[in-house]
Structure formats: C-alpha cells, structure tokens
Amino acid sequence: MKQPITKAHKERFAAIARNGCIISSCGRPCEIHHLRKGVGMGKRGIAERTIGLCEIHHRTGGYGVAIHAGKKAFEEKFGTEDDLLCLQNKILEL
C-alpha cells in the first residue's frame, strides 16, 4: 500500500530542498532520496526516511559519486544512508 503524502511530509521535503545536498554545498537544486532499507523491490521508502542530494550525488555522478550508480562505493566514500539520515534529521532540527 502506497503511503499518502501528508502536509508534514511536504514540509519535510521543502526543508530538505532549502538546505540543499547533504554531501556538498554545490548550489545545485536538491532532489529527495528515499532510503529503501526494509522496503520491497521497486517500492519507494517512507517519507520520514529521506535525505537531500544534488543530481550528481543522487543519479548522474557515476560510480562512487552517485548513490544510484553504486551504493556500496557511495557509502564507503560518504557514509551509510542511515548515517546521512541522522545528519539530515539533525540539520532539520536546527
């Protein structure tokens, strides 16, 4: 069952977008990355488990730079998704 997007989720996404990429301060628009740990294949993770990544760190940066180009190499370089989620949540609390 697909999770409905609530007002709180929209506010989270907007705050993430305002803060920019969790990895760099490159000034590029931020995309929402859904962490999929514990979620079935082809399904989007829940809205509370999201981080902000620029398109380079999210999709287009290539192996070791973009999470979707090689998660293991990405995590070795920048930290695990769970570590980045903790950092994202701390930033949003400020």
C-alpha positions as a Markdown table, in Angstrom:
| # | Residue | x | y | z |
|---|---|---|---|---|
| 1 | Met | 0.0 | 0.0 | 0.0 |
| 2 | Lys | 1.4 | 3.4 | -1.0 |
| 3 | Gln | 2.0 | 5.9 | 1.8 |
| 4 | Pro | -0.1 | 9.0 | 1.5 |
| 5 | Ile | 1.9 | 12.3 | 1.3 |
| 6 | Thr | 0.8 | 14.4 | 4.3 |
| 7 | Lys | 1.4 | 18.1 | 5.0 |
| 8 | Ala | 4.2 | 17.2 | 7.3 |
| 9 | His | 5.9 | 15.2 | 4.6 |
| 10 | Lys | 5.6 | 18.2 | 2.2 |
| 11 | Glu | 7.1 | 20.4 | 4.8 |
| 12 | Arg | 10.0 | 18.0 | 5.3 |
| 13 | Phe | 10.7 | 17.8 | 1.6 |
| 14 | Ala | 10.6 | 21.6 | 1.4 |
| 15 | Ala | 13.0 | 22.0 | 4.3 |
| 16 | Ile | 15.4 | 19.4 | 2.7 |
| 17 | Ala | 15.3 | 21.3 | -0.6 |
| 18 | Arg | 16.0 | 24.6 | 1.2 |
| 19 | Asn | 19.1 | 23.1 | 3.0 |
| 20 | Gly | 20.5 | 21.5 | -0.2 |
| 21 | Cys | 22.6 | 18.5 | -0.8 |
| 22 | Ile | 23.6 | 16.6 | 2.4 |
| 23 | Ile | 27.0 | 15.8 | 0.8 |
| 24 | Ser | 28.1 | 19.1 | -0.8 |
| 25 | Ser | 27.2 | 22.7 | -0.8 |
| 26 | Cys | 27.4 | 22.9 | -4.6 |
| 27 | Gly | 24.4 | 25.2 | -5.0 |
| 28 | Arg | 22.6 | 22.8 | -7.4 |
| 29 | Pro | 18.9 | 22.0 | -6.8 |
| 30 | Cys | 18.3 | 19.3 | -4.3 |
| 31 | Glu | 16.5 | 16.1 | -5.0 |
| 32 | Ile | 14.7 | 13.9 | -2.5 |
| 33 | His | 16.3 | 10.5 | -2.0 |
| 34 | His | 14.1 | 7.9 | -0.3 |
| 35 | Leu | 16.0 | 5.3 | 1.8 |
| 36 | Arg | 14.7 | 1.9 | 0.9 |
| 37 | Lys | 16.1 | -0.3 | 3.7 |
| 38 | Gly | 13.4 | -2.7 | 4.7 |
| 39 | Val | 11.2 | -1.8 | 1.7 |
| 40 | Gly | 10.3 | -4.2 | -1.1 |
| 41 | Met | 11.8 | -4.1 | -4.6 |
| 42 | Gly | 10.5 | -1.3 | -6.8 |
| 43 | Lys | 8.9 | 0.5 | -3.9 |
| 44 | Arg | 9.7 | 3.9 | -2.5 |
| 45 | Gly | 10.8 | 4.3 | 1.1 |
| 46 | Ile | 8.7 | 6.1 | 3.6 |
| 47 | Ala | 8.7 | 9.9 | 3.6 |
| 48 | Glu | 10.3 | 10.2 | 7.0 |
| 49 | Arg | 13.4 | 8.3 | 5.7 |
| 50 | Thr | 14.5 | 10.9 | 3.1 |
| 51 | Ile | 17.7 | 12.9 | 2.5 |
| 52 | Gly | 18.6 | 15.7 | 0.1 |
| 53 | Leu | 21.1 | 15.0 | -2.6 |
| 54 | Cys | 22.0 | 17.1 | -5.7 |
| 55 | Glu | 21.6 | 15.3 | -9.0 |
| 56 | Ile | 25.3 | 14.5 | -9.1 |
| 57 | His | 25.2 | 12.7 | -5.8 |
| 58 | His | 21.8 | 11.2 | -6.4 |
| 59 | Arg | 21.8 | 10.0 | -10.0 |
| 60 | Thr | 24.3 | 11.4 | -12.5 |
| 61 | Gly | 27.7 | 11.5 | -10.8 |
| 62 | Gly | 28.8 | 8.0 | -11.8 |
| 63 | Tyr | 30.2 | 5.1 | -9.8 |
| 64 | Gly | 31.4 | 6.2 | -6.3 |
| 65 | Val | 29.8 | 9.6 | -6.6 |
| 66 | Ala | 26.1 | 9.0 | -7.2 |
| 67 | Ile | 24.2 | 6.7 | -4.8 |
| 68 | His | 22.2 | 5.1 | -7.7 |
| 69 | Ala | 25.4 | 4.4 | -9.6 |
| 70 | Gly | 26.9 | 2.2 | -6.9 |
| 71 | Lys | 25.5 | 2.3 | -3.3 |
| 72 | Lys | 28.4 | 0.4 | -1.7 |
| 73 | Ala | 31.1 | 2.7 | -3.2 |
| 74 | Phe | 29.0 | 5.8 | -2.4 |
| 75 | Glu | 28.6 | 4.7 | 1.2 |
| 76 | Glu | 32.3 | 3.9 | 1.6 |
| 77 | Lys | 33.1 | 7.5 | 0.4 |
| 78 | Phe | 30.3 | 9.5 | 2.1 |
| 79 | Gly | 28.9 | 7.3 | 4.9 |
| 80 | Thr | 25.9 | 5.0 | 5.1 |
| 81 | Glu | 22.4 | 6.1 | 4.2 |
| 82 | Asp | 21.5 | 5.7 | 7.9 |
| 83 | Asp | 24.4 | 8.0 | 8.9 |
| 84 | Leu | 23.3 | 10.6 | 6.3 |
| 85 | Leu | 19.7 | 10.3 | 7.5 |
| 86 | Cys | 20.8 | 11.0 | 11.1 |
| 87 | Leu | 22.8 | 14.1 | 9.8 |
| 88 | Gln | 19.8 | 15.2 | 7.7 |
| 89 | Asn | 17.5 | 14.9 | 10.7 |
| 90 | Lys | 19.9 | 16.9 | 12.9 |
| 91 | Ile | 20.1 | 19.7 | 10.3 |
| 92 | Leu | 16.3 | 19.8 | 10.1 |
| 93 | Glu | 16.0 | 20.1 | 13.9 |
| 94 | Leu | 18.1 | 23.3 | 14.0 |
